[in-house]
Amino acid sequence: MVHGEHNKSRNSGGFALIILGALMLIVGPQEAIIPKSISVIVWIGGIIIGGIGFYLKFIRNKGKRQ
C-alpha cells in the first residue's frame, strides 16, 4: 500500500507519561494528600516518569525521521 507508512499509529504512550509525571510533581509536595516521608519519592518518580515520556514522545522518534 502506498500510504501504509503514513497510516501507522505513532502513539507510544509518551504523552500520557508526561501528564502522569507532571501530576506527580504537583501532588508530591502537598503534605495534605501524601505523607511527607513519601513526598520526596513521589517527586523523584514524577521527574523520572516525565523524562521517560519526553524521551518516548520527542527524542526517540527524532532519529527515525531523519
MODELLER restraints for C-alpha pairs under 7 A, 6 or more apart:
rsr = mdl.restraints
at = mdl.atoms
rsr.add(forms.Gaussian(group=physical.xy_distance, feature=features.Distance(at['CA:12:A'], at['CA:56:A']), mean=6.53, stdev=0.5))
rsr.add(forms.Gaussian(group=physical.xy_distance, feature=features.Distance(at['CA:12:A'], at['CA:57:A']), mean=6.93, stdev=0.5))
rsr.add(forms.Gaussian(group=physical.xy_distance, feature=features.Distance(at['CA:14:A'], at['CA:53:A']), mean=4.02, stdev=0.5))
rsr.add(forms.Gaussian(group=physical.xy_distance, feature=features.Distance(at['CA:14:A'], at['CA:54:A']), mean=6.27, stdev=0.5))
rsr.add(forms.Gaussian(group=physical.xy_distance, feature=features.Distance(at['CA:14:A'], at['CA:56:A']), mean=5.01, stdev=0.5))
rsr.add(forms.Gaussian(group=physical.xy_distance, feature=features.Distance(at['CA:14:A'], at['CA:57:A']), mean=4.68, stdev=0.5))
rsr.add(forms.Gaussian(group=physical.xy_distance, feature=features.Distance(at['CA:15:A'], at['CA:53:A']), mean=6.16, stdev=0.5))
rsr.add(forms.Gaussian(group=physical.xy_distance, feature=features.Distance(at['CA:15:A'], at['CA:57:A']), mean=6.35, stdev=0.5))
rsr.add(forms.Gaussian(group=physical.xy_distance, feature=features.Distance(at['CA:17:A'], at['CA:49:A']), mean=6.03, stdev=0.5))
rsr.add(forms.Gaussian(group=physical.xy_distance, feature=features.Distance(at['CA:17:A'], at['CA:50:A']), mean=5.73, stdev=0.5))
rsr.add(forms.Gaussian(group=physical.xy_distance, feature=features.Distance(at['CA:17:A'], at['CA:53:A']), mean=4.63, stdev=0.5))
rsr.add(forms.Gaussian(group=physical.xy_distance, feature=features.Distance(at['CA:18:A'], at['CA:49:A']), mean=6.93, stdev=0.5))
rsr.add(forms.Gaussian(group=physical.xy_distance, feature=features.Distance(at['CA:18:A'], at['CA:50:A']), mean=4.35, stdev=0.5))
rsr.add(forms.Gaussian(group=physical.xy_distance, feature=features.Distance(at['CA:18:A'], at['CA:53:A']), mean=4.93, stdev=0.5))
rsr.add(forms.Gaussian(group=physical.xy_distance, feature=features.Distance(at['CA:18:A'], at['CA:54:A']), mean=6.27, stdev=0.5))
rsr.add(forms.Gaussian(group=physical.xy_distance, feature=features.Distance(at['CA:21:A'], at['CA:46:A']), mean=4.00, stdev=0.5))
rsr.add(forms.Gaussian(group=physical.xy_distance, feature=features.Distance(at['CA:21:A'], at['CA:47:A']), mean=6.11, stdev=0.5))
rsr.add(forms.Gaussian(group=physical.xy_distance, feature=features.Distance(at['CA:21:A'], at['CA:49:A']), mean=5.19, stdev=0.5))
rsr.add(forms.Gaussian(group=physical.xy_distance, feature=features.Distance(at['CA:21:A'], at['CA:50:A']), mean=4.29, stdev=0.5))
rsr.add(forms.Gaussian(group=physical.xy_distance, feature=features.Distance(at['CA:22:A'], at['CA:46:A']), mean=6.39, stdev=0.5))
rsr.add(forms.Gaussian(group=physical.xy_distance, feature=features.Distance(at['CA:22:A'], at['CA:50:A']), mean=6.66, stdev=0.5))
rsr.add(forms.Gaussian(group=physical.xy_distance, feature=features.Distance(at['CA:24:A'], at['CA:42:A']), mean=6.15, stdev=0.5))
rsr.add(forms.Gaussian(group=physical.xy_distance, feature=features.Distance(at['CA:24:A'], at['CA:43:A']), mean=6.20, stdev=0.5))
rsr.add(forms.Gaussian(group=physical.xy_distance, feature=features.Distance(at['CA:24:A'], at['CA:46:A']), mean=4.85, stdev=0.5))
rsr.add(forms.Gaussian(group=physical.xy_distance, feature=features.Distance(at['CA:25:A'], at['CA:43:A']), mean=5.20, stdev=0.5))
rsr.add(forms.Gaussian(group=physical.xy_distance, feature=features.Distance(at['CA:25:A'], at['CA:46:A']), mean=5.39, stdev=0.5))
rsr.add(forms.Gaussian(group=physical.xy_distance, feature=features.Distance(at['CA:28:A'], at['CA:34:A']), mean=6.79, stdev=0.5))
rsr.add(forms.Gaussian(group=physical.xy_distance, feature=features.Distance(at['CA:28:A'], at['CA:39:A']), mean=4.74, stdev=0.5))
rsr.add(forms.Gaussian(group=physical.xy_distance, feature=features.Distance(at['CA:28:A'], at['CA:40:A']), mean=6.92, stdev=0.5))
rsr.add(forms.Gaussian(group=physical.xy_distance, feature=features.Distance(at['CA:28:A'], at['CA:42:A']), mean=5.32, stdev=0.5))
rsr.add(forms.Gaussian(group=physical.xy_distance, feature=features.Distance(at['CA:28:A'], at['CA:43:A']), mean=5.13, stdev=0.5))
rsr.add(forms.Gaussian(group=physical.xy_distance, feature=features.Distance(at['CA:29:A'], at['CA:39:A']), mean=5.66, stdev=0.5))
